[in-house]
Amino acid sequence: MKCPFCENSDTKVVDSRPTDESQAIRRRRECEECGRRFTTYEKIEEIPLIVVKKDGSRQTFDRSKVISGIIRACEKRPVPMEEIEKIVSDIEKGLSNLMLKEMDSTIIGEYVMEHLRKIDDVAYVRFASVYRQFTDAESFRHEIEKLLGDGKKGKAK
């Protein structure tokens, strides 16, 4: 680290501790040349995930949009808010693990449907109807038959 006073590149760390939020490390440094002390902070560089929408436009990933979509699908269903937040956290972790800078919105939608399918059939069909743009009753029937064919019929009535 270069000294901000004399621009010497020989500095040593005198003290190191996490910040109050534990999101960074505070380092107290001393210049080997001039003896002056200064503070630096080290933190993880977060690269924002860019979502490529169906129309080709790009937006920064927004956790609140995913939460609101799941809340709409789960409206009047026995799905606690903690479960919804856990789903979104799992999705975020899964997306982060893919180590991609850009991702199609369809992948995020599939992740959401995969999670909803495990916890509530009605919420799953509601989300799928919007996500897959069902246009008629036949689309609903086909999706419900897939659910019943997977042996999921005993869940969340």
Rosetta silent file (secondary structure, phi, psi, omega in degrees, C-alpha in Angstrom):
SEQUENCE: MKCPFCENSDTKVVDSRPTDESQAIRRRRECEECGRRFTTYEKIEEIPLIVVKKDGSRQTFDRSKVISGIIRACEKRPVPMEEIEKIVSDIEKGLSNLMLKEMDSTIIGEYVMEHLRKIDDVAYVRFASVYRQFTDAESFRHEIEKLLGDGKKGKAK
SCORE:     score description
SCORE:     0.000 S_00000001
   1 L     0.000  132.642 -178.544    0.000    0.000    0.000 S_00000001
   2 L   -82.059  135.331  178.463    1.388    3.389   -0.983 S_00000001
   3 L   -66.226  129.491 -179.727    1.735    6.041    1.743 S_00000001
   4 L   -73.353  -11.885 -177.228   -0.678    8.937    1.058 S_00000001
   5 L   -94.463  -51.591 -176.714    1.841   11.418    2.534 S_00000001
   6 L  -112.311   -2.708  179.009    5.211   10.592    0.967 S_00000001
   7 L    63.898   20.628  174.609    4.055    8.029   -1.655 S_00000001
   8 L   -73.317  141.396 -178.019    6.535    5.444   -0.408 S_00000001
   9 L   -92.638   -0.740  177.309    5.359    1.899   -1.192 S_00000001
  10 L   -95.585   99.240  176.024    6.899    0.340    1.944 S_00000001
  11 E  -129.007  157.160  177.946    4.202    0.327    4.626 S_00000001
  12 E  -126.538  152.192  178.427    3.405   -2.141    7.369 S_00000001
  13 E   -84.493  123.975 -179.689    0.153   -3.142    9.033 S_00000001
  14 E   -95.614  -37.810 -177.743    0.138   -2.084   12.697 S_00000001
  15 E  -147.874  145.739 -179.611   -3.420   -3.119   13.603 S_00000001
  16 E  -142.930  129.964  178.854   -6.182   -5.035   11.825 S_00000001
  17 E  -155.145  154.971  177.810   -9.802   -5.518   12.898 S_00000001
  18 E   -72.551  153.147  174.694  -13.254   -6.048   11.369 S_00000001
  19 L   -73.749  173.724 -178.092  -15.583   -3.053   11.027 S_00000001
  20 L   -58.403  -37.955 -178.292  -18.777   -2.850   13.087 S_00000001
  21 L   -86.539   -3.737 -176.881  -20.833   -4.473   10.322 S_00000001
  22 L    58.250   27.213  178.714  -18.116   -7.105    9.637 S_00000001
  23 L   -98.028   -7.153 -178.831  -18.357   -6.200    5.969 S_00000001
  24 E  -153.507  166.151  175.863  -14.778   -4.939    5.783 S_00000001
  25 E  -111.444  126.997  176.854  -11.417   -5.106    7.528 S_00000001
  26 E   -92.734  126.300  179.596   -9.982   -1.883    8.959 S_00000001
  27 E  -120.422  129.553  173.839   -6.183   -1.783    8.776 S_00000001
  28 E   -96.127  124.110 -176.233   -3.987    0.733   10.539 S_00000001
  29 E  -119.542  155.285  176.829   -0.758    1.163    8.573 S_00000001
  30 E  -129.843  134.847  179.483    2.555    2.874    9.186 S_00000001
  31 E   -77.956  132.195  179.004    4.902    4.181    6.529 S_00000001
  32 L   -70.864  -24.107 -176.381    8.429    2.761    6.752 S_00000001
  33 L   -87.428  -58.636 -174.577    9.862    5.983    5.266 S_00000001
  34 L   -97.037  -12.735  177.557    8.114    8.917    6.990 S_00000001
  35 L    80.017    0.635 -179.851    6.670    7.068   10.001 S_00000001
  36 L   -78.167  153.663 -179.018    3.155    8.521    9.552 S_00000001
  37 E  -110.009  150.027  176.800    0.106    6.362   10.103 S_00000001
  38 E  -151.592  164.672 -176.488   -3.038    6.016    8.011 S_00000001
  39 E  -113.172  138.481  173.139   -6.098    3.768    7.820 S_00000001
  40 E  -126.286  160.807  177.638   -7.221    1.569    4.935 S_00000001
  41 E  -126.066  136.577  178.685  -10.287   -0.616    4.498 S_00000001
  42 E  -117.865  127.168  178.965  -10.390   -3.941    2.718 S_00000001
  43 E  -143.624  162.156  179.224  -13.703   -5.322    1.508 S_00000001
  44 L   -71.437  132.996  176.908  -15.038   -7.830   -0.985 S_00000001
  45 L   -82.322  119.214 -179.774  -15.669   -6.337   -4.388 S_00000001
  46 L  -100.014  120.339  177.788  -19.229   -7.092   -5.345 S_00000001
  47 L   -94.937  121.486 -177.016  -19.924   -7.206   -9.049 S_00000001
  48 L   -66.829  142.337  176.069  -23.618   -6.588   -9.691 S_00000001
  49 L   -82.523  128.540  178.169  -25.542   -9.280  -11.539 S_00000001
  50 E   -99.338  128.450  179.994  -27.143   -7.963  -14.725 S_00000001
  51 E   -99.844  125.713  177.447  -30.467   -9.527  -15.690 S_00000001
  52 E   -94.471  112.891 -176.958  -31.249   -9.768  -19.405 S_00000001
  53 L   -75.718  169.530 -179.159  -35.014   -9.413  -19.790 S_00000001
  54 L   -59.607  -31.939 -179.316  -37.113  -11.140  -22.476 S_00000001
  55 L   -84.492    2.574  178.547  -37.149   -7.945  -24.559 S_00000001
  56 L    92.813   -8.987  178.689  -33.331   -7.766  -24.488 S_00000001
  57 L   -72.794  159.547 -177.308  -33.113   -4.900  -22.012 S_00000001
  58 E  -122.086  138.521  177.870  -30.691   -5.172  -19.099 S_00000001
  59 E  -139.510  155.627  173.147  -31.258   -4.353  -15.422 S_00000001
  60 E   -71.767  140.247  178.088  -29.360   -4.865  -12.200 S_00000001
  61 L   -55.918  132.147 -178.626  -30.683   -7.853  -10.227 S_00000001
  62 L  -126.049  106.847 -179.307  -33.241   -6.598   -7.718 S_00000001
  63 H   -54.983  -39.129 -176.436  -34.048   -8.888   -4.808 S_00000001
  64 H   -64.355  -30.199  177.567  -37.205   -6.916   -3.993 S_00000001
  65 H   -68.447  -39.150  178.438  -38.694   -7.683   -7.434 S_00000001
  66 H   -66.445  -43.756  179.158  -38.249  -11.409   -6.869 S_00000001
  67 H   -60.363  -46.418 -177.456  -39.792  -11.125   -3.389 S_00000001
  68 H   -65.148  -35.615  176.717  -42.807   -9.180   -4.691 S_00000001
  69 H   -65.273  -40.561  178.898  -43.406  -11.733   -7.461 S_00000001
  70 H   -69.795  -39.785  178.167  -43.337  -14.596   -4.972 S_00000001
  71 H   -60.265  -43.178  178.052  -45.584  -12.687   -2.538 S_00000001
  72 H   -60.208  -42.470 -179.509  -48.154  -12.189   -5.326 S_00000001
  73 H   -67.460  -31.923 -176.180  -48.070  -15.913   -6.132 S_00000001
  74 L   -94.062    5.757 -178.237  -48.411  -16.832   -2.443 S_00000001
  75 L   -55.825  131.043 -179.486  -51.219  -14.387   -1.687 S_00000001
  76 L    61.440   26.493  176.400  -53.795  -15.969    0.669 S_00000001
  77 L  -114.983  155.993 -177.727  -51.676  -19.132    0.868 S_00000001
  78 L   -80.895   56.450 -179.980  -50.140  -20.612    4.037 S_00000001
  79 L  -116.406  111.141 -178.380  -46.597  -19.556    3.111 S_00000001
  80 L   -69.402  153.170 -179.480  -44.843  -17.525    5.829 S_00000001
  81 H   -58.817  -33.959  178.953  -42.740  -14.494    4.912 S_00000001
  82 H   -60.825  -37.499  178.694  -39.675  -16.222    6.395 S_00000001
  83 H   -67.005  -40.599  178.717  -40.085  -18.987    3.806 S_00000001
  84 H   -63.708  -45.204  178.996  -40.307  -16.446    0.991 S_00000001
  85 H   -63.662  -36.457  177.608  -37.165  -14.682    2.196 S_00000001
  86 H   -65.395  -42.118  177.838  -35.371  -18.038    2.461 S_00000001
  87 H   -58.133  -48.171 -177.757  -36.360  -18.878   -1.126 S_00000001
  88 H   -65.696  -38.505  176.891  -34.990  -15.567   -2.388 S_00000001
  89 H   -63.662  -41.985  177.456  -31.775  -15.987   -0.393 S_00000001
  90 H   -62.826  -40.687  179.095  -31.343  -19.499   -1.834 S_00000001
  91 H   -64.794  -46.055  178.572  -31.937  -18.151   -5.338 S_00000001
  92 H   -59.242  -43.027  179.649  -29.431  -15.324   -4.814 S_00000001
  93 H   -64.146  -42.873  178.541  -26.847  -17.779   -3.523 S_00000001
  94 H   -62.597  -41.756  178.606  -27.455  -20.098   -6.481 S_00000001
  95 H   -66.351  -41.214  179.371  -27.118  -17.235   -8.960 S_00000001
  96 H   -63.162  -39.342 -179.506  -23.966  -16.003   -7.263 S_00000001
  97 H   -66.533  -20.758  178.010  -22.447  -19.490   -7.402 S_00000001
  98 L   -72.743  -17.235  176.146  -22.887  -19.514  -11.183 S_00000001
  99 L    56.755   39.234  178.030  -20.268  -16.719  -11.316 S_00000001
 100 L  -104.731  147.852  176.560  -21.938  -15.001  -14.283 S_00000001
 101 L   -85.837  -30.952  178.816  -21.988  -11.251  -14.909 S_00000001
 102 E  -129.132  147.083 -178.887  -25.196  -11.467  -16.950 S_00000001
 103 E  -146.690  139.324  176.074  -28.107  -13.861  -16.679 S_00000001
 104 E   -68.375  141.604  178.892  -31.353  -14.339  -18.587 S_00000001
 105 H   -62.094  -24.681  179.957  -34.462  -13.565  -16.559 S_00000001
 106 H   -63.326  -33.615  179.050  -35.796  -16.967  -17.638 S_00000001
 107 H   -66.525  -41.586  178.876  -33.196  -18.704  -15.444 S_00000001
 108 H   -64.492  -43.664  178.055  -34.327  -16.706  -12.415 S_00000001
 109 H   -59.895  -40.159  178.147  -37.964  -17.518  -13.191 S_00000001
 110 H   -65.186  -40.013  176.178  -37.148  -21.227  -13.404 S_00000001
 111 H   -59.838  -45.510 -179.746  -35.387  -21.068  -10.015 S_00000001
 112 H   -61.326  -46.719 -178.978  -38.460  -19.411   -8.485 S_00000001
 113 H   -62.974  -39.388  178.542  -40.809  -22.005   -9.977 S_00000001
 114 H   -59.484  -43.118  179.900  -38.581  -24.842   -8.773 S_00000001
 115 H   -71.033  -43.793 -179.484  -38.755  -23.529   -5.200 S_00000001
 116 H   -64.399  -35.089  179.797  -42.486  -22.759   -5.272 S_00000001
 117 H   -60.331  -32.237 -179.146  -43.258  -26.199   -6.645 S_00000001
 118 H   -77.007  -26.157 -173.774  -41.710  -27.702   -3.491 S_00000001
 119 H  -107.203  -29.549 -177.273  -43.693  -25.597   -1.026 S_00000001
 120 L  -160.471  116.443 -177.700  -47.123  -24.811   -2.510 S_00000001
 121 H   -62.366  -41.194 -178.012  -48.811  -26.102   -5.661 S_00000001
 122 H   -65.523  -45.317  177.889  -51.249  -23.199   -5.944 S_00000001
 123 H   -61.182  -39.114  178.221  -48.491  -20.589   -5.636 S_00000001
 124 H   -60.610  -48.585 -177.980  -46.488  -22.531   -8.212 S_00000001
 125 H   -65.941  -39.092  177.410  -49.352  -22.544  -10.751 S_00000001
 126 H   -60.097  -48.813 -178.973  -50.060  -18.850  -10.114 S_00000001
 127 H   -63.733  -44.551 -179.600  -46.416  -17.927  -10.719 S_00000001
 128 H   -60.613  -37.034 -178.145  -46.169  -20.224  -13.741 S_00000001
 129 H   -63.452  -37.047  177.996  -49.304  -18.685  -15.269 S_00000001
 130 H   -80.069  -46.735 -175.986  -47.718  -15.226  -15.267 S_00000001
 131 H   -62.710  -44.242 -178.992  -44.163  -16.344  -15.970 S_00000001
 132 L   -92.385    3.961  175.233  -45.109  -18.636  -18.864 S_00000001
 133 L    54.634   56.965  176.895  -47.848  -16.262  -20.017 S_00000001
 134 L   -59.872  136.001 -177.927  -50.747  -18.708  -19.989 S_00000001
 135 L  -112.705  -10.917 -178.858  -53.373  -17.504  -22.450 S_00000001
 136 L  -154.102  173.182 -178.457  -56.170  -20.015  -21.902 S_00000001
 137 H   -64.188  -29.013  179.478  -57.575  -22.662  -19.569 S_00000001
 138 H   -61.602  -37.195  178.095  -55.797  -25.384  -21.540 S_00000001
 139 H   -63.452  -42.845  177.425  -52.424  -23.978  -20.434 S_00000001
 140 H   -63.018  -46.504 -178.396  -53.534  -24.183  -16.790 S_00000001
 141 H   -58.636  -44.818 -179.089  -54.864  -27.713  -17.270 S_00000001
 142 H   -61.464  -43.699 -179.187  -51.611  -28.870  -18.844 S_00000001
 143 H   -66.745  -40.079  179.196  -49.518  -27.414  -15.983 S_00000001
 144 H   -67.269  -39.337  176.677  -51.778  -28.956  -13.329 S_00000001
 145 H   -62.116  -37.836  175.756  -51.604  -32.339  -15.066 S_00000001
 146 H   -62.199  -42.483  178.312  -47.810  -32.097  -14.959 S_00000001
 147 H   -61.474  -48.484 -178.582  -48.010  -31.393  -11.233 S_00000001
 148 H   -66.117  -34.262  178.415  -50.354  -34.316  -10.604 S_00000001
 149 H   -68.656  -25.509  178.657  -48.234  -36.582  -12.778 S_00000001
 150 L   -82.770    2.629  178.679  -45.183  -35.784  -10.650 S_00000001
 151 L    75.811   27.762 -177.461  -46.964  -37.193   -7.589 S_00000001
 152 L  -100.387    7.265 -170.171  -47.318  -33.764   -5.954 S_00000001
 153 L   -68.120  -18.246 -177.786  -51.099  -33.853   -5.529 S_00000001
 154 L   -84.937    4.003 -172.365  -51.121  -34.402   -1.758 S_00000001
 155 L  -103.788  143.833  170.445  -49.404  -31.096   -0.957 S_00000001
 156 L    42.562   75.576 -179.146  -50.791  -27.654    0.015 S_00000001
 157 L   -85.278    0.000    0.000  -54.513  -27.979   -0.652 S_00000001
